[in-house]
Structures are given as C-alpha cells and as structure tokens.
Amino acid sequence: MKNRKRVISLLMTAMLAVGLFSGCGKEEGDASGSADGDSAKEAAVTIRMAWQSMAGTGKEKLLLGAIEDLETQYPNLTVEIENAESGKYASKISMDVSTDNTPDVFSFWRPEASYGTDKFIEAGALADLSELLEDEFFKGKFEDSAIATCSYDGKLYGIPENYAYIVMLANTAVLDDCGLEVPTTWDEWIESMDVLKENGYIPWGISTKAFASGWERPLGYVFDRYLGKDGETGWKNEDVLEAFAGNVPFNTPEAIEACNKLHDLVAGNAAGDAMTLDDTQAASKYYNTGKAAYWCNGTYGVENIDEKVQETSVAMEFPEIPGAPYNEKFIDKDVTGLYYVSSKAWADPVKKQIIYDFLKSINSDEYIDSLVYDTQNLLPLTNFELDAERIGHVIVDSKKIADVSAMVKWPLGRANPENKEPFYSVYTDFWSGKYTGEEFAAKLQEIFYTGK
C-alpha cells in the first residue's frame, strides 16, 4: 500500500547564526550506490525532502508528481516534505544543519557565504557528489560554468535546480496609454517614472518585501556600473561583491553616486503596499492588471506573468548610465538553486539508491520538457535548444540580451548572512522614498563595511 506523504510547514522566525555548525559517501559509470534495486525496494525507509514554499505553482506540481512516481517505484518508501516561506526557509535549513538534522534532499542557494551554504559544507553536512560527474546519466549533462557554480573547493556538492538570467519587462499597453515609448536611454527611463505616476500608473509592479527577488535587480545593475572593476576572480563586478562583503566602503564618490542613481530609478516608484506582498502577489496585483509599467526578476518569475500581459510586454536592456565608469553590458545569469543531499543519506546505500533515482527522474527529458515549457524554469544544459514557439517571446528575447552580456554575480553573494535583515529593512524604506541616495549610502556603510 502506498505510503501517504506528510507535508510539514515549518514557519520559523528566528535567524540563526551560521557559526553553530558542527560535523555531524562506486561502481565506475554508475553512482547509484551499493544497494541493489530489490533490497532498496523492500526496505521500509523514510526520506525527508525540503524546499522553499511554492504552493500551487507548476514547479511544485512537477516535483510532487516525481515524488509520487518514486513512491510507486519504491512501495515501502515514505517521503516527508518540509517547507517554509521566503525569508524563513534559510533559517529552517540553518537550524536543521546546526542540530545535525539535515534533510536527506533539499533545495537551497549556491554554495557561497551569503546563505551560509559554505558553512554547511565545512561542517560535513552535505554530500560530495563528485562521482556524478563520471556517472553515465549525468556526465556532460550540465554546462561547465554550472558545474563550477555547484562546486566548492574543487568538489561537486549540488545538482542544478534552475538556471536564471534577469528579465526586465515594459508593458507597452501601459506606456502607450501615457504616450511613452519603451525607454532605451537612462534619461528616458527616469523621465517616464513621473509621467506614469501623473497618469495614475505605478512604475514598478514588483515586491519590495524583505527577501523578495525582483527588487534587488535594479540595485545590482546600477552598482555594477559604478563599482564594476574586474577582479582576480574574473568577475566584472568584483568591487560590488567585496563592498557587500564588507571589504570596500560605500562612502566613496562612486558608491554615493550609484545610490543617487538608484534613488532616481526606484524611490517612491512602487505600490504603497509593495512591502507587504511577495513577488507572485505583487506581479498578480499590479503588473498583470495593467496598473504598473515595469517588472523585473529572474526567468523563474516569468511564470507569474499572465500570458496576455506577456504578449504586450517587451524585454528591456538596462541602459547605459551617463557618466558611469563601467557601462559595459552586464547581467546576472547563473545557477540560482541547487539540490543538495545530506552526507548521512548519501552514505546509506538504500537511501543513496533512492535519491540517485530521484535526481535522475527530475533531470529526465520528460521532466525537463515540462519544467521548461510548462513552468518557464530553465536548466544549464549542454544540449538543449529553446523552442521559441513553445516558451514565448519574453524568455527568448531576454535570452538574446543575456547571451551578449557579460556575466556578473548577485551583489550579496559574499555578504554576511547576519547583515541581510538590517539591509532589507533599510532597502524597503529606500524604495518607499524614506532615504536620499546619500543617506542610503551611509546606511550601507553602517551595515556592511567592516573597516578591514
């Protein structure tokens, strides 16, 4: 008899310090483990899976379908699903790792400092999946740049959950009603903000709630043009990364000017209740209803844009900023989420076999086809061409912009996790118009700069 999945909603509020973690695993061409298929099917086993809450989305439906298939394949398997809403999920995983209770399989951000994933690895909580690189199914499946993102200290610790680039849209129906063209220069874009508001529209139809995704993108674009600087790491926004890591000050003329330009672009230009809405709610309430002109997020957010609104939307290229020292074409494009496996689960032959089969199933051709064309989520695959007729022009046109733009990293990629909540609080107020650009720069200096 098929076991019933237990869905556990974990709504935590306290952020945990990431310094708490303490230490708590082939046959060539096949990384499925040492348990044979029959013994894995006969064993009564429970596997815990976790991901950030995405209730009702096409992506979650796909995942649940894959889990149901897995439970059919393994009749004595019980899968427990754990999730938490945006802003609380990181705390949930941090607590699990710090208490030696890491989920067997879970989705999480890249292995970098900003979400403490590097500490999970250093604590020994996450499995080294490097053997998958030689596995018959996975070998050569993902682009080299994606494998690099999923690796830490030369070892593979995750499988790509999705790949994204930034999508910036302008709703031509709204602009037309205001007598505006899609802006192609910085000055045109800034001037459009007041015109839109004078005509009863909201410039940005996005969330300004802490831990939202889209609202960070304008910040990245602007700062990349003022603190770009090629670094030894090869990233063209090295000083941006180092500034949010606390190693480059925000009280320089360049950083202050970046804050002034960002102020012109976003301050007072979102809905009054945007700070209470998540990304999906804000898109639904303002951009999909034709009340807002501009929208920005990763490709994973396009699923939230109504198909009819997509038809009247145009993909925008972020314009040059007059006087900015780094006006190259930059864009944040990378693996954004990974599937990790706990080291304990991977060391268990029975669990390893089941998890291996699960990872294969969510990277099968059938699953990927549904993931891409039904939910508009992408993967960094080596042999996959987008079908423009099936996925729509928004993703395709935005990809053309991304393909010719230099890759930069998310600005907060190296930030201390403890600085995020105070930053997001200030950033919400900045969007509402509470701070000038210079005042915002001072706040960033206070929150991030370590003086080292």
N, C-alpha and C positions, 0 to 999 in steps of 0.2 A: 504494500500500500504506500502511495506517495506521501512523503512527509510534508507537513504544512510549514511553509516559511514563516518565521516570526519576524515581523517588521518592528524594529526598535527605534523610536525617535529620541535622540539624545540632545536636549536643549540645554547647553551649558552656558554659563555667563562669565565665569572667571577665566581670564587668560593666565596660563601657567608659564613660569619662567622656563626657558629652554635649557637651563644648566642642570636639570634634575636627572637627566637620563643616566642609567647605569646599565652595564652589559647584562644582559638578561640571564651548503649542504646542499658512471655515465657511460653511458654507452655512446661511442662516437656516432654523431649524426642524429642522436635522439636524446633529448633532455627530459624525457618523461618520468625518470626516476626508476627505482629498482623494483617497485611493487608490480606484479603482473596484473593485467586487466581484471582477471577473475577475482583476485584477492581484494582489489580496490572496490569492486562491485559488491562483494559480500560483506565488507566491513561496515559497521554502523559508525558513521562519522559525522561530526558537525563542523562546518566551515563558516567562519564569520567573514562577511564582506561589508565594506563601508564605502560610502561616497557622500559628497555634499548633496543636500536635499535638492531634488529637481522634479518634484512630484508632478505627474501628469504630462511631462514632456515626452516627445518622441524618443529621445535618447534613453530615458529611464524605461520606457516600454520595451525597447530593444534589449536592454540589459536584463530585465525581468524575464523576457522570453528566452534568453540564453541560459538563465539560471534554471528555468523550468525544464529546458532540454537537458541540462546537466543532471537534474534530479531524476529525469527519466532514464538517463544513461546509467546512473548510479542509484538504484532503488532505495538503498539504505542511507542515503545522504540527506542531511538536513542543512539548509543554508539559512543562516541568521543574517538579516540585513540591518545595518546600523547607519543612521544618517543624522545630520544636523544642518541647520540653515546656514546661509552665508554669514560669515563673521564669527560663527561659533564652531564650525567644523574643525578649524585648525586647533582650537582648544581641546576638542574631543580626541583628536589623534594624539596631540601632545600628552594628554593625560593617560591615554592608553599606553603609549610608549614608556612614559615615566613610571608606570605601575606594572610594567612587564606584562601588559595585556594587549599587545599589538594585534589588530585584526589580521586574519590569515591573508586576505587580499583587500587592498583598499586603493582608492584613487587619491592622489594628492599632487601638490605642485612640484615643480622641478627640484632637483637636489641642490638647493642653494640656501644661503643663510636667511633670506627674508622670512621663510616659513619654518626655519629650523630643521629642514629635512637633512641637512648635512650632519646635524647632531644625532638624528635618528640612526644614520649610517655609522657614525663613530661609536654609538652605543651598542652596535651589533644587533639592532632590532630588525634590520632589513636584509633580505637575502641577496647574495651576489648571484645575479642571473647571467653572468658572462657566458656560461655554457650554451645559452640560447643562440649566441652569435654563430655557433657551429652546428646548430640544430637544423635538420633538413627542412623543416617548415619555416623557421624564422630567418635563416641565413640569407642575407641580401634583401630582406623584405623592406627595410626602412632606410631612408637616406642617411648618409654618413653624418651629416650635421645633426640629425635627430638622435643618432646613437651617441654622439658626443654630448648632447644636452642631457641624455638619460644616464650618463656615466659620472662617476665620482672617483677621483684618484685612480683612473685607469680601469675601473670595473663597472660593468653594467648593473644598475640597480632598479631599473624600471622599464616597462614597455609603454610606448606612446599611447596615451588615451585620446589625445586630439592634437591637432596642429592648427595654428591660427595666425592670421595676419590681421592688421587693423583695417576695418571697413568704416569709411566716413561717407554718410549719405546726405543729400539735399533733396527735399521733396519739392519737385518743380511745380506741383499744383499750388502749394502754399506761396512759393516765390512768385509765380505768375500773378497770383491774386494781389500781390503787393507791388507789381510792376518791376520785379527784380529778376536779373539773370543769375544763373548759378555762378557764384563768385570764383574767379580764377586768380585774383591777387589778394594780398593781405588787406589792403585798404578797402577793396570792395566788400570783403567778408566782414570786416569790423563795421563798416557803414551800414551793412544790411541789418545788424542787430537792432539798432534804433528804429529803422523803418519797419521791421517786423513787429516790434512792440507797439509802435504808433498805430498799426493796423490790427491790433488785437491778437497777435500771434505770439507764441513763445519761441525764442530762438532755438534752444536745445531741449529736445524731448527725451532726456535721459535722467537717470537716478543720480542724486548727489548724496546718497546714503553711505555711511561708512562701509567699507569693503565691497562697494559696488565695483563694476569693472569699467564701464564705458567712460566715466568721468575722469579717470586717470590719464586717458589717451591724449587729450589736448596738452596736459602738463608735460608729458613725455616729448611730444612733438616740439613744443616751444623750447624746453630746456636743451634738447638735442641740438638746437640751432645756436645756442649761446654757450654751452659747455661741452661741445662735441668732442674734440681732441682725441685723435687716435691714440690708443694706449698699447702697452706691451702685450696685452691680452688679445689685441686685434679688434676690439670693439670700438666703433667710431664714437660712441658716447661714453667713453671711459670716465671722464670727469663728472658726468651726471651720476653714474653708478657710484663713484667714490664720494660724491657730495652726500648722497643719501645714506652712504655707509658711514658718514661722519668724518671723512678724511679731507674733504675740500670744503671751504667755507661758503656760506650763502650771502655774505656781506660784501662781496666783490661787486664792482660796477656791472659786470656781465650777468651775474646772478640776479641782481636787483632789476636790471632791465628786462631779463626774462620774466620775472614776476610781474612787472608792469605790463608787458605784452600779453601775458596770460590773463591778467585782470581785464584788459580790453576785450578779450575773447569770451570770457566766461562769467565774470562777476555780474550778478543780477540778471543773468540771461537764461535761467532755468525756472521751472514752475515753483511756486511758493511751497508746495508740499513735496517737492522732489526728494527732500531729505528723509521722507517717511516711506518712500517707495523703493522696491528693489528694481533691478534692471528690466525684468519682464513686465512688472506693473507700470513702470514709467513709459516704456515703449507702447504698451497697450492703451494707456490713458491719454497720451499726448501725441506720439508720432503716428500711431495707427489711426487716430481720429482726425488727423489733419489739423491739429492745433499747434503743432511745432514744425519747424522747418528743417532742423538738422539733427542727425543721430550719429553716434559713434560707439563702436565696440569691436570686439574680435569677431571673426567669422562665426564663432559658436553662438553669437547673439542674433544672427540674421534669422534664425528660426522664429524669433519673436516678432518679426516684421510681417504684417499682413501681406498676402500675395498681391492684392490690388495696389497697396501702397508701394510695394517694391516696383511695380510697373511704372509709377510716376516718380520714382527716386533715381537719382544719378549718383554714381560713385565719384567722390571728390578726391583730388590730390591736394595734400596740405601745401599751401602756397609758400613761396619764399617770404621771409620777414625782412623788410627793408632795414639794412644796417646790421643784420645778424651776421656774425663771423663764419658760421657753418651752415650755408644754405644749400647743402647737398640734399639729394633725395634720400631720406631716411625712413625706415618703417620698422616697427616692432613685429617680427614674424618668427615664430619658434614653436616648439612643442610646449604646450601650456599645462597639460596634465599628464600624469603617468599612472600606470597600475603598478603598485608595489606588492611584494609578497613578504610576509614575516619570515625571518630566518628559522624560527621554530617550525613553521608549517612546511617550508622547503626541505627541512631536514627529516621530516616524517615521510617515509616512502609512499604511504597510502594517500596522504594529503597532497604530496607533490604530484602524483599521477593525476589526481582530480583537478588540481589547479592548472597543471600543464594543459589538460584537455579544455579547461575553461578559457585559458589565454588563447589557445588555437581557435576556439569557436568564435571569439569576439574579434578575431583577425582573419576569419574566413572570407572568401569572395562574396558570399551571400550577405553576411553581416555587414561588411564594409559597404556594399552597394546600398543597403538600407540606411546605414549611418550617414553616408554622404548625400544621397538623393532624397531621403525622407526627412532627415533632421538637419541637413546642411552643416554637419560637422565633418571636418577633414582629418586625414591622417597623412604623415610624411612618407608616402610610399614611393618606392623606386620605379615601379611600372604601373602607373595609374594616370590616365588622362581624363580630365573632367569633360563630361558631356554637357555642353552649354545649353542644349535644349531641355535637358532634364533638371539642371540645377538652377537655372535662371541667370539673368544678366548681372545681378548685383554681385554675386560671388565671382563670376568670371571677369567682369570689368574691374573689380577691386584687385583680383589676382594679377591683372596686367600691370596695375600700378605697383603692386608689391614686388613683382618679378624684376622690375627695373630699378628698385630702390635698395640701398644698402641696408643690411640687417643690423639693427641695434637691439639692445636688451632692455627689458622692462626697467624703468628708473629705480624702483625699490628692490631690485633683485638682490642687492647686498645689504639692505637695511637691517638694522637690529629689529627683530620682531617686537620688542617691547616699545619701540617708537611708533608703531603703526597706529595704535588707538589715539594717542595725542595728535598725531599728524592728521588722521582722518577727521577728527573733531574740528581742527583748525581749517582743514580744506573744505569741509562743509560750510563753515562760516564764510570762507573766502568766496565760494560760489554764490552765496546769498548776498554778497556785497558788503560784508562787515569790515573787511580789511582792504586797505590800499595795497598796491603791489609792493611798496617798500615795507609796509607793516608785515605783509605775508613773508617777505624775505627774512625779516627779523625773527618771525616765529619759526621758520625753517632752521635758522641758525641756532635758535634756542633748543629746538627738539633734537636735531641731528648732529650738529658739529661737536666733536669731542676735543678739538684743540690739539690733537696729536700731530 
